Amino acid sequence: MRIRELRKSKGYTQLQVQMMTGIDQSDYSKIERELKEPTFTQCKALAELFGTSMDYIAGRTDNLEPYGKMTQ
């Protein structure tokens, strides 16, 4: 997981991330230490907060840029 690096690059504390995403601080700490996998909802909230994709958060891509929104 790249969450710790993303958080530090934004200058956020774990508590700030918790407050901005609604993720429990204990859960967030475990996610950062790779003791817990984030849920879909948590991963989505983190990707939105850090301005990246869920695939980047999960380590499935090295592209930090978020995907464009799909239109119909």
C-alpha positions as CSV (number, residue, x, y, z in Angstrom):
1,M,0.0,0.0,0.0
2,R,1.2,3.5,-0.8
3,I,-1.2,5.2,1.6
4,R,1.5,6.4,4.1
5,E,3.6,8.0,1.4
6,L,0.5,9.7,-0.1
7,R,-0.6,11.0,3.4
8,K,2.8,12.3,4.2
9,S,3.1,14.0,0.7
10,K,0.0,15.9,1.5
11,G,1.2,16.8,5.0
12,Y,-1.8,15.1,6.7
13,T,-1.8,13.3,10.0
14,Q,-3.7,10.0,10.4
15,L,-6.3,11.8,12.4
16,Q,-6.8,14.4,9.6
17,V,-7.3,11.6,7.1
18,Q,-9.8,9.9,9.4
19,M,-11.8,13.1,9.8
20,M,-11.7,13.8,6.0
21,T,-12.7,10.3,5.0
22,G,-14.7,9.0,7.9
23,I,-12.4,6.0,8.2
24,D,-11.9,5.0,11.8
25,Q,-8.4,6.0,13.0
26,S,-7.7,2.5,14.2
27,D,-8.7,1.0,10.9
28,Y,-6.7,3.6,9.0
29,S,-3.6,2.9,11.1
30,K,-3.9,-0.8,10.3
31,I,-4.4,-0.1,6.6
32,E,-1.2,2.0,6.6
33,R,0.7,-0.8,8.3
34,E,-0.8,-3.4,5.9
35,L,-2.4,-5.3,8.8
36,K,-5.9,-4.7,7.2
37,E,-7.1,-4.4,3.6
38,P,-9.3,-1.3,3.0
39,T,-12.9,-1.9,2.1
40,F,-14.1,-0.8,-1.3
41,T,-15.6,2.3,0.3
42,Q,-12.5,3.1,2.2
43,C,-10.3,2.7,-0.8
44,K,-12.6,4.9,-2.9
45,A,-12.5,7.6,-0.2
46,L,-8.7,7.5,0.1
47,A,-8.3,7.7,-3.7
48,E,-10.6,10.7,-3.8
49,L,-8.8,12.4,-0.9
50,F,-5.3,11.9,-2.4
51,G,-6.3,12.6,-6.0
52,T,-5.4,9.3,-7.4
53,S,-7.0,6.0,-8.5
54,M,-8.1,3.0,-6.5
55,D,-5.7,0.9,-8.6
56,Y,-2.8,3.1,-7.5
57,I,-3.8,2.8,-3.8
58,A,-4.0,-1.0,-4.3
59,G,-0.6,-1.2,-6.1
60,R,-2.1,-2.4,-9.4
61,T,-0.6,0.5,-11.3
62,D,2.3,2.9,-10.9
63,N,0.4,5.7,-12.6
64,L,-0.4,8.3,-9.9
65,E,-2.9,10.2,-12.1
66,P,-6.6,9.5,-11.4
67,Y,-8.7,8.1,-14.2
68,G,-11.1,10.4,-16.0
69,K,-14.8,10.2,-15.2
70,M,-16.8,8.0,-17.5
71,T,-19.5,9.6,-19.5
72,Q,-22.5,8.0,-21.2
